[in-house]
Amino acid sequence: MTANKLSHYLPKLRFPEFREDPIWSAPLLAELYDFKRTNNLPRDELNYIAGTIKNIHYGDVHTKFKPLFRVENEHVPYINPGTRPNEFSDDAFCEEGDIVLADASEDLGDVGKAIEVVSLDGERVVAGTHTILATRRGSVPVVGFGGQVFQSAAVRAGIRNEAQGAKVYGISANRISAVPVPVPPTEAEQQKIADCLGALDDLIAAEGRKLEVLRQYRQGLMQQLFPQPGEAAPRLRFPEFVNEAWDSTTLGTLVSETERPIVMDDETEYALVTVKRRYGGVVARKVLKGKAISVKSQFLIEANDFLISKRQIVHNACGLVPAELAGSIVSNEYSVLTANNGCDIEFFNYFTQQPCVSDSFLQSSVGIVIEKMLFKLDWWLKLAFPFPSFAEQQRIAACLSWLDSRLALQAQKLEGLKRHKQGLLQQLFPSLEEEAR
């Protein structure tokens, strides 16, 4: 897209005080920014303890840093003291308003992911390996606007269009120089957009911290509610159970493998499920007609069955079947377990999320390459662990289930805010789709 075409854009949503202002302009990226030198220091020349210069690594741009980068709020590594200090002249250091882009990614959607340096807090910061450092030529765009406009559909698409590569996509300063950057005509409107989206970013960050606190609390509570290695009882007990012992019990007395084989019809549609790694739960996979399912040995699953993926359990791929997936089918690549008398299956699900049980999955698998290891259910069911009474199992499960519901609500709230942010980005910035129409 040319700058001339984009210059005719107006966003769908404009603040009332600016609706009579002139249309937006679309200068090329190189008209707004100059490019500065970056370094190629590897991770082993960085540390998180001491130093005088901090380094923005492209991996952190992809995974950690917020779009509006405030060094005081981010965990940024130092360059090891004495590491090529003479390489860093004054023009190598970041300034507030600079844009740092990751110049490589295995995902086309992430290539050119950018952050704007909005606060340095007196620190000396440089941009590192696989980054592009762009510094403003003047006062446009205002600090705080750049980090938002580089998330807009127009700029993201422009950068993606300049990416090259097959398995790894890359960009260069030269290639992205001609990407149009939509900018409002006044600094006041730029600042209004920056303040609006910046406030939403702050809210998203705060809700993200709440979610992380809940996750840490859950992890700590799990450690307290289950016996630690070498201990016969947990450190935290509900008052009504403090005098009851946890007895060593083999898993085979608690759960049993249950097979419900089916005969598939070629024209009947069947819902297939899968189990996500890292205790990610049982989720829908796809719906296929019987003739399209290559593995003909299939089994029906019901709500509250406990599924184990025989080839992925070394990555903790197990969990309960939710009610909405009852009636789905799985192949013989899965073990389907149901609770025996005296076992609360929800408690059993939480029990399996302990590190010691995760270790037992690996110990009960055979193979040399971890991705090809095969789980031996009969071995695993012979293992013994401390278990409480059925009543205490239910009490613990109810406690953790309530906490998980709070976690789910907080995660939904956070995702809702992120979707709202994406919607605002689409509304507050001109989009390529409008020009195509």
TIPAKOL-544565 format. One record per residue (C-alpha): residue number from 1; residue in one letter; chain; x negated, y, z negated. Coordinates in Angstrom, 2 decimals. Each point is the difference from the previous one (the first is absolute). Layout:
% TIPAKOL-544565
(NUM, "A", "A", (X, Y, Z)),
...
% end
This chain:
% TIPAKOL-544565
(1, "M", "A", (0.00, 0.00, 0.00)),
(2, "T", "A", (-1.28, 3.47, 0.84)),
(3, "A", "A", (-0.10, 2.90, -2.41)),
(4, "N", "A", (2.34, 1.94, 2.33)),
(5, "K", "A", (2.74, -2.65, -0.25)),
(6, "L", "A", (-0.26, -0.27, -3.74)),
(7, "S", "A", (0.11, 3.78, -0.37)),
(8, "H", "A", (3.68, -0.05, 0.93)),
(9, "Y", "A", (0.84, -2.11, -3.02)),
(10, "L", "A", (1.97, 1.07, -3.01)),
(11, "P", "A", (0.59, -2.32, -2.94)),
(12, "K", "A", (3.49, -1.31, -0.70)),
(13, "L", "A", (-0.14, 1.47, -3.50)),
(14, "R", "A", (-1.25, 3.51, -0.70)),
(15, "F", "A", (0.21, 1.99, -3.23)),
(16, "P", "A", (2.69, 2.74, 0.27)),
(17, "E", "A", (-2.39, 2.92, -0.36)),
(18, "F", "A", (-1.97, -1.13, 3.06)),
(19, "R", "A", (2.81, -0.91, 2.41)),
(20, "E", "A", (-0.28, 3.31, 1.85)),
(21, "D", "A", (-3.79, -0.18, 0.21)),
(22, "P", "A", (-1.80, -0.81, 3.28)),
(23, "I", "A", (-0.37, -3.60, 1.16)),
(24, "W", "A", (-2.91, -2.14, -1.18)),
(25, "S", "A", (-3.30, -0.08, 1.87)),
(26, "A", "A", (-2.06, -3.08, 0.77)),
(27, "P", "A", (-3.72, 0.80, 0.09)),
(28, "L", "A", (-2.35, -2.87, 0.75)),
(29, "L", "A", (-1.72, -1.55, -2.98)),
(30, "A", "A", (-3.36, 1.38, 1.18)),
(31, "E", "A", (1.47, 3.51, 0.06)),
(32, "L", "A", (0.82, -0.27, -3.70)),
(33, "Y", "A", (-2.93, -2.06, -1.26)),
(34, "D", "A", (-3.74, -0.40, 0.45)),
(35, "F", "A", (-1.61, -3.36, -0.65)),
(36, "K", "A", (-2.72, -0.44, -2.61)),
(37, "R", "A", (-2.60, -2.66, -0.58)),
(38, "T", "A", (0.80, -3.10, -2.07)),
(39, "N", "A", (-2.25, -2.71, -1.44)),
(40, "N", "A", (-0.11, -3.77, 0.38)),
(41, "L", "A", (-0.80, -1.07, -3.56)),
(42, "P", "A", (1.21, -3.55, -0.81)),
(43, "R", "A", (1.89, -0.86, -3.17)),
(44, "D", "A", (-3.13, -1.36, -1.69)),
(45, "E", "A", (-1.48, 3.51, 0.02)),
(46, "L", "A", (3.00, 1.36, -1.93)),
(47, "N", "A", (1.00, -0.31, -3.66)),
(48, "Y", "A", (2.76, 1.14, -2.33)),
(49, "I", "A", (-2.18, 0.93, -2.97)),
(50, "A", "A", (-2.40, 2.86, 0.74)),
(51, "G", "A", (-1.23, 2.32, 2.74)),
(52, "T", "A", (0.17, 3.56, 1.29)),
(53, "I", "A", (1.73, -0.61, 3.35)),
(54, "K", "A", (3.27, -1.87, 0.55)),
(55, "N", "A", (0.70, -1.91, 3.20)),
(56, "I", "A", (3.30, -0.56, 1.82)),
(57, "H", "A", (-0.11, -3.52, 1.42)),
(58, "Y", "A", (2.30, -0.87, 2.90)),
(59, "G", "A", (1.32, -3.06, -1.84)),
(60, "D", "A", (1.28, 2.24, -2.78)),
(61, "V", "A", (1.70, 2.27, 2.55)),
(62, "H", "A", (1.86, -3.11, 1.24)),
(63, "T", "A", (0.95, -1.44, -3.36)),
(64, "K", "A", (-0.41, 2.37, -2.95)),
(65, "F", "A", (-0.08, 3.72, 0.59)),
(66, "K", "A", (3.15, 2.10, 0.18)),
(67, "P", "A", (0.65, 2.13, 3.13)),
(68, "L", "A", (-0.70, 3.12, -2.08)),
(69, "F", "A", (-3.38, -0.86, -1.48)),
(70, "R", "A", (-0.82, 1.50, -3.39)),
(71, "V", "A", (-3.37, -1.26, -1.14)),
(72, "E", "A", (0.95, 0.35, -3.67)),
(73, "N", "A", (2.92, -2.41, 0.51)),
(74, "E", "A", (-1.79, -2.62, 2.10)),
(75, "H", "A", (-2.54, -2.69, -0.88)),
(76, "V", "A", (-2.80, 1.06, 2.35)),
(77, "P", "A", (-3.43, -1.71, -0.03)),
(78, "Y", "A", (-3.27, 1.84, -0.41)),
(79, "I", "A", (-2.95, -0.37, 2.31)),
(80, "N", "A", (-2.75, -1.82, -1.89)),
(81, "P", "A", (-2.51, 2.51, -1.40)),
(82, "G", "A", (-3.05, 0.30, 2.26)),
(83, "T", "A", (1.77, -1.39, 3.07)),
(84, "R", "A", (-1.19, 2.12, 2.92)),
(85, "P", "A", (0.86, 3.32, -1.73)),
(86, "N", "A", (-1.63, 2.11, 2.71)),
(87, "E", "A", (2.58, -1.18, 2.56)),
(88, "F", "A", (2.74, 2.10, -1.57)),
(89, "S", "A", (-0.33, 3.58, 1.17)),
(90, "D", "A", (2.60, 2.63, -0.89)),
(91, "D", "A", (2.04, -0.62, 3.16)),
(92, "A", "A", (0.45, -3.68, -0.92)),
(93, "F", "A", (2.12, 0.70, -3.07)),
(94, "C", "A", (3.79, 0.01, 0.01)),
(95, "E", "A", (1.95, 3.20, -0.46)),
(96, "E", "A", (3.56, 0.48, -1.13)),
(97, "G", "A", (2.23, -0.25, 3.05)),
(98, "D", "A", (-2.23, -2.58, 1.72)),
(99, "I", "A", (1.56, -3.08, 1.59)),
(100, "V", "A", (-1.72, -3.37, -0.40)),
(101, "L", "A", (1.14, -2.69, 2.45)),
(102, "A", "A", (-0.81, -3.71, -0.02)),
(103, "D", "A", (-1.40, -0.65, 3.47)),
(104, "A", "A", (0.50, -3.78, 0.07)),
(105, "S", "A", (2.68, -2.52, -0.92)),
(106, "E", "A", (1.10, -3.52, 0.89)),
(107, "D", "A", (3.57, 1.36, 0.05)),
(108, "L", "A", (0.81, 2.46, 2.78)),
(109, "G", "A", (2.57, 1.63, -2.25)),
(110, "D", "A", (-2.69, 0.91, -2.54)),
(111, "V", "A", (-2.74, 1.26, 2.31)),
(112, "G", "A", (-0.65, 3.67, -0.67)),
(113, "K", "A", (1.69, -0.09, -3.40)),
(114, "A", "A", (-0.79, 3.36, -1.55)),
(115, "I", "A", (-0.29, 1.84, -3.31)),
(116, "E", "A", (-0.29, 3.72, -0.59)),
(117, "V", "A", (-2.44, 1.25, -2.63)),
(118, "V", "A", (2.11, 2.40, -2.06)),
(119, "S", "A", (-2.06, 0.12, -3.21)),
(120, "L", "A", (-3.71, -0.64, -0.62)),
(121, "D", "A", (0.00, 1.06, -3.67)),
(122, "G", "A", (-3.59, 1.22, 0.31)),
(123, "E", "A", (-1.28, -3.37, 1.26)),
(124, "R", "A", (-2.29, -0.49, 2.98)),
(125, "V", "A", (1.71, -2.46, 2.33)),
(126, "V", "A", (-1.05, -1.44, 3.35)),
(127, "A", "A", (1.79, -2.19, 2.56)),
(128, "G", "A", (-1.51, -3.42, 0.56)),
(129, "T", "A", (-0.22, -2.85, 2.42)),
(130, "H", "A", (2.74, -0.42, 2.63)),
(131, "T", "A", (1.52, 3.41, -0.70)),
(132, "I", "A", (0.49, 3.17, 2.01)),
(133, "L", "A", (-0.30, 3.26, -1.92)),
(134, "A", "A", (1.93, 2.94, 1.43)),
(135, "T", "A", (-0.29, 3.45, -1.53)),
(136, "R", "A", (2.31, 2.92, 0.77)),
(137, "R", "A", (-1.22, 2.71, 2.37)),
(138, "G", "A", (2.00, 2.59, -1.93)),
(139, "S", "A", (2.87, 0.15, -2.49)),
(140, "V", "A", (2.43, -2.00, 2.16)),
(141, "P", "A", (1.46, -2.33, -0.97)),
(142, "V", "A", (0.38, 1.00, -3.65)),
(143, "V", "A", (-1.42, -2.35, -2.61)),
(144, "G", "A", (2.57, -2.69, -0.71)),
(145, "F", "A", (1.64, 0.14, 3.44)),
(146, "G", "A", (-2.71, -1.93, 1.82)),
(147, "G", "A", (0.42, -3.13, -2.10)),
(148, "Q", "A", (3.69, -0.04, 0.90)),
(149, "V", "A", (-0.22, 0.80, 3.71)),
(150, "F", "A", (-2.55, -2.79, 0.47)),
(151, "Q", "A", (2.72, -2.39, -1.22)),
(152, "S", "A", (2.52, 1.33, 2.52)),
(153, "A", "A", (1.18, -2.16, 2.89)),
(154, "A", "A", (-1.43, 2.35, 2.62)),
(155, "V", "A", (-3.54, 0.02, -1.41)),
(156, "R", "A", (-0.02, -3.69, -0.95)),
(157, "A", "A", (1.12, -0.99, 3.50)),
(158, "G", "A", (-2.54, 2.33, 1.57)),
(159, "I", "A", (-2.82, -1.58, -1.98)),
(160, "R", "A", (1.17, -3.55, 0.71)),
(161, "N", "A", (0.08, 0.77, 3.71)),
(162, "E", "A", (-3.70, 0.82, -0.16)),
(163, "A", "A", (-0.99, -3.19, -1.82)),
(164, "Q", "A", (-2.17, -2.53, 1.78)),
(165, "G", "A", (-0.80, -3.62, -0.73)),
(166, "A", "A", (1.49, -3.45, -0.17)),
(167, "K", "A", (-0.36, -1.63, -3.43)),
(168, "V", "A", (-1.23, 3.21, -1.62)),
(169, "Y", "A", (1.36, 3.34, 1.14)),
(170, "G", "A", (-2.16, 3.10, -0.11)),
(171, "I", "A", (0.19, 3.72, 0.65)),
(172, "S", "A", (-2.62, 2.71, 0.35)),
(173, "A", "A", (-0.03, 3.73, -0.61)),
(174, "N", "A", (-0.30, 0.57, 3.73)),
(175, "R", "A", (3.01, -2.16, 0.87)),
(176, "I", "A", (2.37, 1.53, -2.55)),
(177, "S", "A", (-1.04, 3.59, 0.76)),
(178, "A", "A", (2.85, 0.41, 2.50)),
(179, "V", "A", (2.75, -1.30, -2.30)),
(180, "P", "A", (2.68, 2.72, -0.39)),
(181, "V", "A", (0.70, 1.07, -3.58)),
(182, "P", "A", (3.46, 1.58, -0.59)),
(183, "V", "A", (-0.30, 3.11, -2.16)),
(184, "P", "A", (2.66, 2.52, -1.14)),
(185, "P", "A", (-0.60, 3.58, 1.09)),
(186, "T", "A", (-0.54, 1.43, -3.50)),
(187, "E", "A", (-2.09, -0.98, -2.96)),
(188, "A", "A", (3.11, 0.49, -2.17)),
(189, "E", "A", (1.86, -2.79, 1.82)),
(190, "Q", "A", (-3.05, -2.25, -0.08)),
(191, "Q", "A", (-0.25, 0.59, -3.75)),
(192, "K", "A", (3.71, -0.70, -0.53)),
(193, "I", "A", (-0.30, -3.35, 1.75)),
(194, "A", "A", (-3.21, -0.80, -1.87)),
(195, "D", "A", (1.62, 0.84, -3.35)),
(196, "C", "A", (3.13, -2.04, 0.75)),
(197, "L", "A", (-1.81, -3.14, 1.13)),
(198, "G", "A", (-2.74, 0.47, -2.59)),
(199, "A", "A", (2.57, 0.04, -2.80)),
(200, "L", "A", (1.49, -3.21, 1.40)),
(201, "D", "A", (-3.48, -1.53, 0.13)),
(202, "D", "A", (-0.47, 0.89, -3.67)),
(203, "L", "A", (3.31, -1.66, -0.87)),
(204, "I", "A", (-0.95, -3.12, 1.98)),
(205, "A", "A", (-3.34, -0.13, -1.81)),
(206, "A", "A", (1.72, 0.35, -3.40)),
(207, "E", "A", (2.48, -2.78, 0.77)),
(208, "G", "A", (-2.88, -2.13, 1.28)),
(209, "R", "A", (-1.78, 0.46, -3.32)),
(210, "K", "A", (3.15, -1.07, -1.84)),
(211, "L", "A", (0.14, -3.15, 2.10)),
(212, "E", "A", (-3.65, -0.77, -0.71)),
(213, "V", "A", (0.55, 0.49, -3.75)),
(214, "L", "A", (2.91, -2.44, 0.12)),
(215, "R", "A", (-2.14, -2.53, 1.88)),
(216, "Q", "A", (-2.80, 0.30, -2.53)),
(217, "Y", "A", (2.48, -0.32, -2.85)),
(218, "R", "A", (1.43, -3.15, 1.58)),
(219, "Q", "A", (-3.47, -1.48, 0.40)),
(220, "G", "A", (-0.80, 0.73, -3.64)),
(221, "L", "A", (3.32, -1.39, -1.18)),
(222, "M", "A", (-0.56, -3.22, 1.95)),
(223, "Q", "A", (-3.32, -0.42, -1.77)),
(224, "Q", "A", (1.70, 0.45, -3.36)),
(225, "L", "A", (3.04, -2.21, 0.63)),
(226, "F", "A", (-1.98, -3.03, 1.20)),
(227, "P", "A", (-2.85, -1.78, -1.83)),
(228, "Q", "A", (-3.44, 0.97, 1.15)),
(229, "P", "A", (-2.55, -2.75, 0.87)),
(230, "G", "A", (-0.95, -1.88, -3.13)),
(231, "E", "A", (3.01, 1.28, -1.96)),
(232, "A", "A", (3.00, -2.10, -1.04)),
(233, "A", "A", (2.55, 2.82, -0.17)),
(234, "P", "A", (0.44, 3.50, 1.40)),
(235, "R", "A", (-1.05, 3.08, -1.97)),
(236, "L", "A", (3.39, 1.66, 0.38)),
(237, "R", "A", (3.11, -1.85, -1.16)),
(238, "F", "A", (3.63, 0.93, -0.32)),
(239, "P", "A", (0.89, -0.02, -3.73)),
(240, "E", "A", (2.39, -2.95, 0.19)),
(241, "F", "A", (-2.73, -2.28, 1.41)),
(242, "V", "A", (-3.08, 0.89, -2.05)),
(243, "N", "A", (0.09, -3.27, -1.93)),
(244, "E", "A", (0.47, -2.22, 3.05)),
(245, "A", "A", (-2.98, -1.71, 1.66)),
(246, "W", "A", (-0.76, -0.15, 3.70)),
(247, "D", "A", (-0.50, -3.64, 0.97)),
(248, "S", "A", (-2.40, -1.32, 2.63)),
(249, "T", "A", (2.26, -1.22, 2.82)),
(250, "T", "A", (-0.80, -1.51, 3.39)),
(251, "L", "A", (1.50, 1.89, 2.93)),
(252, "G", "A", (1.61, -3.17, 1.30)),
(253, "T", "A", (2.29, -0.15, -3.03)),
(254, "L", "A", (1.23, 3.54, 0.72)),
(255, "V", "A", (0.59, -0.03, 3.77)),
(256, "S", "A", (0.57, -2.61, 2.66)),
(257, "E", "A", (-0.42, -0.01, 3.75)),
(258, "T", "A", (3.40, 0.09, 1.67)),
(259, "E", "A", (0.51, -0.88, 3.66)),
(260, "R", "A", (3.19, 0.77, 1.90)),
(261, "P", "A", (-0.80, -1.18, 3.55)),
(262, "I", "A", (2.24, 1.13, 2.82)),
(263, "V", "A", (0.59, -1.21, 3.53)),
(264, "M", "A", (-0.19, 3.05, 2.24)),
(265, "D", "A", (2.37, 0.66, 2.87)),
(266, "D", "A", (-1.55, 1.55, 3.10)),
(267, "E", "A", (2.63, 2.76, 0.33)),
(268, "T", "A", (0.45, 0.82, -3.69)),
(269, "E", "A", (-1.82, 3.03, -1.37)),
(270, "Y", "A", (-2.14, -0.43, -3.11)),
(271, "A", "A", (-1.52, 2.62, -2.31)),
(272, "L", "A", (-3.68, -0.58, -0.72)),
(273, "V", "A", (-1.90, 1.50, -2.91)),
(274, "T", "A", (-3.62, 0.44, -1.02)),
(275, "V", "A", (-1.83, 0.66, -3.26)),
(276, "K", "A", (-2.23, 3.05, -0.21)),
(277, "R", "A", (-3.47, -0.13, -1.51)),
(278, "R", "A", (-0.90, 1.49, -3.39)),
(279, "Y", "A", (3.35, -0.91, -1.54)),
(280, "G", "A", (1.75, 2.09, 2.63)),
(281, "G", "A", (3.12, -2.15, -0.15)),
(282, "V", "A", (2.17, -1.96, 2.42)),
(283, "V", "A", (1.12, 2.09, 2.97)),
(284, "A", "A", (1.97, -0.52, 3.20)),
(285, "R", "A", (-2.09, -0.96, 3.02)),
(286, "K", "A", (2.27, -0.38, 3.04)),
(287, "V", "A", (3.20, -1.65, 1.25)),
(288, "L", "A", (-0.44, -2.62, 2.74)),
(289, "K", "A", (2.07, -2.60, 1.75)),
(290, "G", "A", (-0.91, -3.56, -0.87)),
(291, "K", "A", (-1.53, -0.65, 3.43)),
(292, "A", "A", (-2.42, 2.92, -0.51)),
(293, "I", "A", (-1.38, -1.38, -3.29)),
(294, "S", "A", (-3.05, -2.11, 0.85)),
(295, "V", "A", (-0.34, -1.75, -3.37)),
(296, "K", "A", (3.04, -2.25, -0.27)),
(297, "S", "A", (-0.60, -1.04, -3.63)),
(298, "Q", "A", (1.99, 2.73, -1.78)),
(299, "F", "A", (1.53, 0.27, -3.47)),
(300, "L", "A", (2.83, 2.06, -1.43)),
(301, "I", "A", (-0.78, 2.39, -2.84)),
(302, "E", "A", (2.31, 1.42, -2.64)),
(303, "A", "A", (-0.03, 3.01, -2.30)),
(304, "N", "A", (-2.60, -0.26, -2.79)),
(305, "D", "A", (-1.97, -2.74, 1.69)),
(306, "F", "A", (-3.70, 0.57, -0.63)),
(307, "L", "A", (-1.92, -0.06, 3.30)),
(308, "I", "A", (-3.68, -0.72, 0.41)),
(309, "S", "A", (-1.76, 0.46, 3.33)),
(310, "K", "A", (-2.37, -2.95, 0.11)),
(311, "R", "A", (-2.55, 1.79, 2.20)),
(312, "Q", "A", (0.29, 3.46, -1.54)),
(313, "I", "A", (0.33, -0.79, -3.71)),
(314, "V", "A", (-3.72, 0.69, -0.46)),
(315, "H", "A", (1.09, 3.60, 0.72)),
(316, "N", "A", (2.87, -0.31, -2.53)),
(317, "A", "A", (2.74, -0.44, 2.61)),
(318, "C", "A", (2.86, -1.23, -2.18)),
(319, "G", "A", (3.23, 1.30, -1.45)),
(320, "L", "A", (3.72, -0.39, -0.63)),
(321, "V", "A", (2.57, -0.15, 2.79)),
(322, "P", "A", (2.32, 3.04, -0.41)),
(323, "A", "A", (3.74, -0.52, 0.24)),
(324, "E", "A", (0.25, 1.71, 3.40)),
(325, "L", "A", (-2.36, -2.57, 1.56)),
(326, "A", "A", (1.85, -3.07, -1.28)),
(327, "G", "A", (0.78, -2.34, 2.87)),
(328, "S", "A", (-3.19, 0.81, 1.88)),
(329, "I", "A", (-2.41, -2.72, 1.03)),
(330, "V", "A", (-3.72, -0.73, -0.39)),
(331, "S", "A", (-2.31, -2.55, 1.55)),
(332, "N", "A", (-2.01, -2.65, -1.80)),
(333, "E", "A", (-2.79, 2.59, -0.26)),
(334, "Y", "A", (1.83, 1.10, -3.16)),
(335, "S", "A", (0.62, -1.69, -3.33)),
(336, "V", "A", (3.47, 0.66, -1.42)),
(337, "L", "A", (0.20, -0.24, -3.80)),
(338, "T", "A", (3.05, 0.10, -2.27)),
(339, "A", "A", (0.18, 0.31, -3.78)),
(340, "N", "A", (0.42, -3.01, -2.27)),
(341, "N", "A", (1.88, 0.16, -3.31)),
(342, "G", "A", (-1.86, 2.25, -2.41)),
(343, "C", "A", (-1.54, 2.21, 2.70)),
(344, "D", "A", (1.28, 3.46, 0.82)),
(345, "I", "A", (-0.98, 0.44, 3.65)),
(346, "E", "A", (-0.31, 3.78, -0.28)),
(347, "F", "A", (-2.44, -0.41, -2.88)),
(348, "F", "A", (-1.85, -2.61, 2.06)),
(349, "N", "A", (-0.34, 2.54, 2.81)),
(350, "Y", "A", (-1.63, 2.50, -2.39)),
(351, "F", "A", (-2.17, -2.76, -1.48)),
(352, "T", "A", (-1.53, -0.68, 3.43)),
(353, "Q", "A", (-1.14, 3.64, 0.27)),
(354, "Q", "A", (-2.67, -0.43, -2.67)),
(355, "P", "A", (-3.67, -0.05, 1.08)),
(356, "C", "A", (-0.48, -3.47, -1.54)),
(357, "V", "A", (2.84, -1.40, 2.12)),
(358, "S", "A", (-1.36, 1.73, 3.10)),
(359, "D", "A", (-3.29, -1.80, -0.69)),
(360, "S", "A", (1.88, -3.29, -0.30)),
(361, "F", "A", (1.42, 0.45, 3.51)),
(362, "L", "A", (-3.52, 0.11, 1.39)),
(363, "Q", "A", (-1.16, -2.92, -2.15)),
(364, "S", "A", (2.91, -2.09, 1.28)),
(365, "S", "A", (-0.82, 0.64, 3.67)),
(366, "V", "A", (-2.39, -1.86, 2.28)),
(367, "G", "A", (-2.10, 1.27, 2.88)),
(368, "I", "A", (-3.22, 1.86, 0.73)),
(369, "V", "A", (1.26, 3.16, 1.71)),
(370, "I", "A", (2.41, 1.89, -2.26)),
(371, "E", "A", (2.40, 0.84, 2.83)),
(372, "K", "A", (0.33, -3.71, 0.81)),
(373, "M", "A", (0.33, -1.38, -3.52)),
(374, "L", "A", (3.02, -2.20, -0.69)),
(375, "F", "A", (1.87, -0.01, -3.29)),
(376, "K", "A", (0.44, -3.33, -1.83)),
(377, "L", "A", (3.26, 0.36, -1.90)),
(378, "D", "A", (-0.37, -3.32, -1.83)),
(379, "W", "A", (-3.35, 1.14, -1.43)),
(380, "W", "A", (1.45, 3.31, -1.14)),
(381, "L", "A", (3.04, -1.53, -1.69)),
(382, "K", "A", (-2.30, -2.05, -2.25)),
(383, "L", "A", (-1.56, 3.13, -1.51)),
(384, "A", "A", (1.07, 1.08, -3.48)),
(385, "F", "A", (0.56, 3.53, -1.32)),
(386, "P", "A", (1.49, 1.46, -3.21)),
(387, "F", "A", (3.76, 0.53, 0.31)),
(388, "P", "A", (2.53, 1.42, -2.45)),
(389, "S", "A", (3.52, -1.13, -0.80)),
(390, "F", "A", (2.71, 0.48, 2.58)),
(391, "A", "A", (1.49, 2.90, -2.00)),
(392, "E", "A", (-3.32, 1.82, -0.15)),
(393, "Q", "A", (-0.54, -0.61, 3.73)),
(394, "Q", "A", (3.32, 1.71, 0.69)),
(395, "R", "A", (-0.87, 2.93, -2.30)),
(396, "I", "A", (-3.36, 0.59, 1.69)),
(397, "A", "A", (1.48, -0.35, 3.48)),
(398, "A", "A", (2.77, 2.49, -0.81)),
(399, "C", "A", (-2.57, 2.52, -1.27)),
(400, "L", "A", (-2.22, -0.28, 3.07)),
(401, "S", "A", (2.97, -0.07, 2.35)),
(402, "W", "A", (1.25, 3.30, -1.43)),
(403, "L", "A", (-3.46, 1.51, 0.45)),
(404, "D", "A", (-0.16, -1.28, 3.58)),
(405, "S", "A", (3.35, 1.65, 0.72)),
(406, "R", "A", (-1.44, 3.29, -1.25)),
(407, "L", "A", (-3.04, -0.51, 2.20)),
(408, "A", "A", (2.20, -0.71, 3.01)),
(409, "L", "A", (2.07, 3.14, -0.62)),
(410, "Q", "A", (-3.13, 2.12, -0.33)),
(411, "A", "A", (-1.46, -1.52, 3.18)),
(412, "Q", "A", (3.26, 0.74, 1.83)),
(413, "K", "A", (-0.04, 3.58, -1.28)),
(414, "L", "A", (-3.57, 0.45, 1.20)),
(415, "E", "A", (0.76, -1.47, 3.43)),
(416, "G", "A", (3.06, 2.22, 0.26)),
(417, "L", "A", (-2.13, 3.09, -0.63)),
(418, "K", "A", (-2.52, -1.14, 2.60)),
(419, "R", "A", (2.78, -0.49, 2.55)),
(420, "H", "A", (1.32, 3.44, -0.87)),
(421, "K", "A", (-3.48, 1.42, 0.60)),
(422, "Q", "A", (-0.16, -1.68, 3.41)),
(423, "G", "A", (3.42, 1.37, 0.85)),
(424, "L", "A", (-1.07, 3.50, -0.96)),
(425, "L", "A", (-3.15, -0.31, 2.10)),
(426, "Q", "A", (2.20, -0.89, 2.98)),
(427, "Q", "A", (2.31, 2.93, -0.69)),
(428, "L", "A", (-2.55, 2.69, -0.91)),
(429, "F", "A", (-2.38, -0.63, 2.91)),
(430, "P", "A", (0.74, -0.17, 3.74)),
(431, "S", "A", (0.03, -3.57, 1.31)),
(432, "L", "A", (-1.15, -1.63, 3.21)),
(433, "E", "A", (3.34, -1.76, 0.37)),
(434, "E", "A", (1.79, 3.30, 0.53)),
(435, "E", "A", (-2.31, 0.96, 2.86)),
(436, "A", "A", (0.54, -3.42, 1.63)),
(437, "R", "A", (3.75, 0.63, 0.10)),
% end
